[in-house]
Structures are given as C-alpha cells and as structure tokens.
Amino acid sequence: KWRLGWSAAKKAFCCKAHKLGCATEEEGTTAAAAAAATTTTEEFDCQAGLAKWRLGWSDDKKTFCCKAHKLGCATKDEGTTAAA
C-alpha cells in the first residue's frame, strides 16, 4: 500500500528516519534517489491519503497537517474535518 499511497517525500523521510518504506534496487530506485527527487522539505505530504485520513494517517501526521495546513483536524462537533 505504501508504494502507491506515499509520496516520494514520505518514502524518503520514513526510510531515513524509521527504515520503513525503503525502495529496493530491484524496484529501480533507492531512498536516496527518492530524496533527491523531492522538492518539499515538509515532514509529511498532507495531500497524500487525505480522502481516508481518519484511519490512514498516523497521529504525528494528523498533528502536523492540522497545525501546518488545517487538514485532518479533529473538531468537537463532527469529530473530524478533512479541510478548513
């Protein structure tokens, strides 16, 4: 699921920081190549997986995206919101 659902930035970050989502040589790319191709310096791609953020995002991603982009924020009324 991560191969299709994660952005290049997320793959590079997770590979470097947690050794997760690392591409293998057989797949034709490496984490270093993915990191070099990345143009963003954000910790998470808040557009990736937005449609299913409630179950698909980690708590860290929810916190980051809510603070940085007002996406994936919990509300008192509805419980959650995808965008502000």
Protein Blocks (a to p, Z undefined) as FASTA:
>chain_A
ZZmmpcfklmmmmmmmnopaiacfknopafklmmmmpcbfbfbdfkgoklmmmmmpcfkl
mmmmmmmnopaiacfknopafbZZ
